[in-house]
Amino acid sequence: MATTSSKLVQQLDAVNEYEREPIPPGKRKGLGSFIGMYAGEHTAGTEFVIGPLFVAHGVSAPDLVWGLLIGNLLAVLSWALICAPIAVRTRVTLYFQLEKICGSTLVKGYNLVNGVMFCFLAGSMIAVSATAVGIPFDIAMPGLGDLYPNSLGWVLTVLAVGAVVTLIAIRGYEQVSRFANLAAPWMPLVFIASALAVLPELGVHSWRDFWPQAEAEIWTGVVQEGQSKFTFWHVMFFAWFANMAMHIGLADMSVLRYARKWQYGFSSATGMYVGHFIAWLASGILYAVWLQKFGNAEFAPGKIAYYAAGLAGAACVVIAGWTTANPTIYRAGLAFQALNPRWKTWKVTLVTGLVTTLAACFPALVMKLLDFVALYGLLLMPMGAVIVMDLYVLPRLGMQDEYARRTQSRFNVAAAVTWLGTLLVCLLLNFTQGIEIFFLGLPGWFIAALLYVGISKWQQRNLRAPAV
């Protein structure tokens, strides 16, 4: 047993994720790896939550369809034209690039926030998978208003699912990518088949019936009790900024650094239009049927999918949660590992998985997912603007990029003021002007860009030549 355990540790220690160096040419990956990863990650557990929440927030059918079409297109362009070119140009993780710009002291604070937010996101996906795993044991599922665990069975199920997810994530990007590619091809088919199977219960017996019934029975524009009203603008900005931390916030530098070409950023379209379009529509249909048939507030994606597609539906919920949680825990592990480069990434990821699993026990992560995703993107977005300005704008204005590396500074004042100042301005806009969190990402990015350039100009006024 000890020999087997020591061999496993040796294998894990041998995993090299190139945390502090560019990806070598021999490790770069082709388009297929990213098509599978994005399709798997974004046709995932969140889709079983977000689709129903649009129904609960009273989105009308036209607002939903047009909002998703336009918002998802903007998200794909953000990945392809902002994140991917920077990832391929630098070939390093977001965290190492920020260390060169911000300094080791500041970036540790950012990495801590980043890692914690990733843990919460992955935790919500573990909870989604648990709603399916708990079906055979007749475990009481959380409702829309539940914030805390409601049974011991729920906690035990979450712990079991979290253990499996963590074991995959600690094996590194190779295993995460391989798992996503195995799961990606069939999950969208289950989403579609489940929705088609229950449409007759909503009075849809032909394609001509769909749109009238969609407006009358599914996306009716009627808000459920305790929820706020959503419009086209809510849907469009949410679809664009649901993954703001990944594309505009540049967190996906950590995976796209493996791409042979920056054009592979367009592979995010598989996730946006298979996952964030088709799957959100399908899961909204499933929830509408659930409400019509059972009329209760229990919010259990696993049970809903099982009702529509049997074991295939339940299995889809389990795997969908895993394919999102795996790369998210992987990213969180990289963020925490950057706090101390001497730590082994797999060990950090193991601890990260444990923290994530404990967080998953709290249903609030799922029930407030729309607000959480918007907040999480907003918190991390300013540093994405800092990197864009640092790479493309500062050198053209005669200023030095990678300020901390060139001056051997551990704390870049310009980056710190930009990050905290942007969040403060967004907070003031939210409290004083009533601007909802879904709409703050776009003005926030431009505020961050202007702040960083302006403060860098002042900071570098006496800097004549790079120190390195």
N, C-alpha and C positions, 0 to 999 in steps of 0.2 A: 504493500500500500504506500509506504514511504517513497519507494522507488518511483512508482507511478506519479505520485504527487510532485516529486522533485523534477521529473521529466516535464510535467505540465508547466511548472514554474519556469524551467529553462526555455520551453517553447514560447511562453508569454514574454519572457525577458528578451527573446530574440526578435520580437515584433518591432520593427523600426518604422515609426510614423513620421520621421523627418521633421520633428517639432521645431528645430532651430536651424534648418538649412533648406535650400531649394530642393524640390523634387528632382531627382536625376532623370535623364532622358529614358533610361531603361524601365522606369517605373510608371511612366505616363500611360494613360488608358485611352481606349478608343471610344467612339460615340455610344456604342451599345451599353457600356457601363453606366453612363449618365442617363440614358433613356430609361433603363430599368430602375435606377435609383430614384429618379424624380417621379416616375409613374408609381413605384411602390410606396415612396414616402408620402406622397400627396393623394394617393387613393388609399386612405388610411383611416385610423380610428377617429380622427377629428371630423371626418366627413359624416360619420354617424351621429355627431353631436351638432355640427353647424347647420346642416340641412334642416333638422327639426327646429332649431332655435329661430331660423328665419320664419318658419310657420308660426311659432309662438309670438314673434315680434310683429306679426300682422303685415308682412310684405305682400304686395299684390303680385299677381303672375307676370304682368308686363315689366314691372319694376325689377323683379328678380332676374328674368331672362336677360334683359338689356344691361342691367348692372353687372351681371356675371360675365357677359361677353366682353364688355369694355374693360372692366376691372382686371380680369385675368390676362387680357392682352397687354395692359400696362405692366403687369407683374412680369410677364415673359420678357418684355423689352428691358425692364430693369435688370433682370438676370443677365440677358445677352449683351447689353450695351454698357452696363456699369460694372457689375460684379465679375463676369467672366474675363473681360480684357485685363482687369487689374490682377486677378488670380493668375492668369497665364503669364503676365509680365513679371510678377514678383516670384511666383512659385513657392511662396511661403504661407504659413497660416496667418489668419487675421491677427492672432495674438502676438506673433513675433514681429509682424509689420508694425503693429501699434507700439510695441516696445521700442522700436527704432525711432519712432516719431515722438512718443509721449514720455519715454523714460520708464525704468523698471518700477518705480514707486507708484506712479499714476496708473500704469497698466495693470498692476496687481488689483487695485480697487475696481477697475473696469472688468477684469477677468472674473473677479468674485461675483459681481452683479450678473454678468453674462452667464456664468455657470449655474448660479441659483435659478435664474429664469428658465434656462434650458431644463433644469431638473423638474421644475413645476410643469413645464409643457410635456415632458416625457411622462411625468406622473399622471397627467390627465389621460394619456393614451393607455397606460397600464390599467387605469380604472375602467376605461372603455372595454378593453379585452376581458377584464374580470366580470363584466356584466354577462358575457357569453359563457365563460368558464363556470360560473356559478349556477347555470341553468339546471344541470342534472341534480344539484343538491337543494334546489328550491330555496335559494337564498333570497331574502328580502332585498330588493334593489332600491337605491336612493330615488327620491323624488326631486322635482325642479326646485323645491325650496330647501332641500337638505344641505347643510354645510358640514356636518360631522358624520363619522361612521355610525351606521344604524344597526349593526349586528356584528357579532364575533365572526360569523361565517363570511361576511364581506371582507373583513380584515385579513383572514386566513387566505382567502382566494386571491386578494391583491398581492399578498406576500409571495404566493406561489408563482403568479404570473411575473412579478418583478424579478424573481430569481432567474427565470429562463431568459428574459430580455437582457439582463445584465451579463449573463454568461456569453451571449452572442456578442455584445458590445465590446467586451474586454479583449476579444480576439483581433480587434483592429479593423481598419477600413476594408480590407480584403473580404473579411467575413460579412461585414455589414452590407457591402455591395452585392456579394453573392446571394445573401438571404433575400435582399430586395428583388433581385432579378428572378429568383425562383417564384416569388409570390406575385410579382407584378402582372403576369399575363392573364391570370384567371380572376383576380379580384374585381376588376371592372365588370366582367361578365356576370358575376354574382350580384353586384349592385343592380345592373340592368335587369337581370332575370327576376330579382326580388320585386322590383318596382312593377315590371310587366305582370307578374303573377297576381298582384293585389289590385291592379287598376279596375278590373270588373266590379270590385266591391265599392268603387267610387262612381260607378255608372259609366265607365269607359269601356266600350265594346268595339270601337273602331277608332282610326286616327282622327276622324271628324269629330268624335266625341271628346277628344282629349282637352282641347283648349277651353271650351265652355265649362267642362267639369273642373279643370284646373283652377279657373277663376272662382267657381262656385263652391268647391269642396276642399281644395288644398291651400292655395295661396289666395285667401279670401280678402285680405286686407284687414281682417278682424284681429285685434290684439288680445292675447290671453291675459288673464288677471295677473297683475304684478309685473308685467313686461312693458317696455317702452315701444313706441311706434317707429318702424323702420321704413325708409323711402328708397327710391332709386339711388340716391346719393350715398346712403348708408351702405347699400349692397356694393356699389361700385368701389368706394374707398376701402371697404373691408376686404373685398376680393383682391384689390391691389396691395393693400398693406397688411394682409393677414400674415405674410411672410416678410414683412419689411426688414426685420433684423437679418434675414438671410440674404436678400438681394441689395437693397439700398444700404442696409447696415453692414453688408459685406461679410457676414458670418460664413457664407458659402465659399469664401476664398479657401477655406480649409479643405473642401472637397474638390472644387473646380481647379485647384492648383495641380491636380493630377491630369487635367484635360490636355490633349495634344494641341488643340486649337481653341481659341476663344469662342468660335462659333458654336461650340458645344453648349454654350449657355442657352441656346434656343431649345435644347432638349427639355428645358423646364416646361415647355408647352404640353408635354405628355402629362405632367402632374396637374397643370392648371386646367386643361380642358377635359381630361379623363377624370381627374379627381375633383377639382374645385368647380367643375361645371356639371358633368354628368352625375357624379356621385352625390353632390349636394342636392340636385333635383331629385334623384332616386330616393335618398334618405328622407327628404321632405314628404314625398309620396307615402313612404312607409309609415311615417309618424302620423300623417293625416288619417290613414286607415286605422292605426292603433287608437287614436283619439275617438274616431267614429265608433269603433267596435267595443272598446273597453271604457273609454271616457274617464280615465284616471290620470293622475299627475305623475305616476311612476315613470321615471326616465331611464330606461334600460335598453340601449342599442342592441345588446345581445338578444334579449327577448323579442324585440321588434323584428329583427332579422330572422330569428328562428321561426316566428309566426309566418313570415312570408316565404322563406325558402328552406325551412327545416334545418338539418344538420349543416348543409352547405352554407346557409346564412350565418349560423352561429360560428362556424369555422372561419368565415370571412371576417367577422368582427374581431376574433382573436388575432388572426394574422395581420389584419389591418392595423390594429393597435401596436403590434410588434414592429411592423415596418416603419412606423413613425418613431416609436420609442428608441429603437436601436441606433439610428444615426444621431438622434438628439442626445442620448446619453453619451455617445462617442464624442460629439461636439463639446458637451459639458465637461467630459474628462480632459479634453485638450485645453479647455479654458482653465480648469483647476491645476493641471499639470504645469501650465505656464507660470503659476505662482512660485514654483520651485523646480527649475529644470532638472534637478537631480532625482526627483521622484520618478519612478517608473510609471509610464502612462497607464498600463493595465491595472496597476494597483490603485491609482487615482480613480480610474473608471469604475473599479469594483466598489470603492467607497461611495462614489457618485451614484451608482445604481442602488445602493442600500438607502441613501438619503432620498432618492427619487421614489423608491418603493414605499417608504414611510409616508411621504407626501401624498402618494396616490390613494392612501386610505381615506383621505378627506374629499368627499364628493363635491365640495365647493369648487375644486379645480375644474370640474367638468361643467357644473351648472352655470358658472360665470365665465365660460371659456371665451366668448366673444370679447368681453371687456378685458380679460387677461391677455389675450393675444394682441389686442390693440395697445395695451399698456407696455407689454414686453417689447414690442417693436419700437415704440416711442422712446423707451429708456436707452436702447442700444443704437438707434439711428444716428445721433450726432457724431459718433466716432466714424461712421461710414463716410459722412460728409468731410470729416477731417482728413481721411486717407485720400479721398478724391482730390481735394484742394491741394494736399501735400504733393501728390504725384504729378498733377497736371497744371496747376495754377501757380503755385509759389515759384517754381523755377522760371516760369515765363515772366514773372514780375521782378526777377532779379534777387529772389530770396532763396535760402537754403531749404531743401527738403530734408526729411529725417533729422530733425533738429537735435533730438536727444543723442543720437548716435554720433553726429558730427561734433557736438560740444561736450560729449561725455556727461550729459546732464541726466539725472534720475527723475526729474519732474519738469515737464514742459508746461509752463504756466498758460500758454496760449491754448493748448488742448484742454487743460483742466477747466479754464474759464468758459471755453466753448461748450463743453459737455454739460456742466452744471448750469451755465447761463441759459442755454437752449431749453433745458428742462424747466427752469424757473419761469421763463417767458411762456412756455406752453401751459404750465400750471396756472399762471395768471390769466391767460386767455380762456382757460377752462372755467375758472372760478368767477372772473369778472365779466366776461362776455358770453358765458354759457356755451362756448364752442365744445361740442362733444369730442371725446377722445379719438373717435374714428377719423376726424377731419384735421387733426393737429399734425400729422406726419409730414404733409406736403409743405406747409409754411415753416414747420420746424426744421426741415432740411436746409432751406434757404437761409434761415436765421443762423444755423450752425455754420454754413459755408461762409457767410459774411463775417461772422464773429471771428472765425479762425484766421481768415486772411487779414482782417484788420488788426487783430491783436498780435499776429505774427509779424506784421509790418513794424509795429511798435517794439516788439521784443527783439527783433533782429536789426534795429536801427544802428547799433554799433558793431554788428557782426560783419567783419570784412572778408574773411575767408574761412572755409571749413577747417575744423581742428583735425579732422581725420581725412 
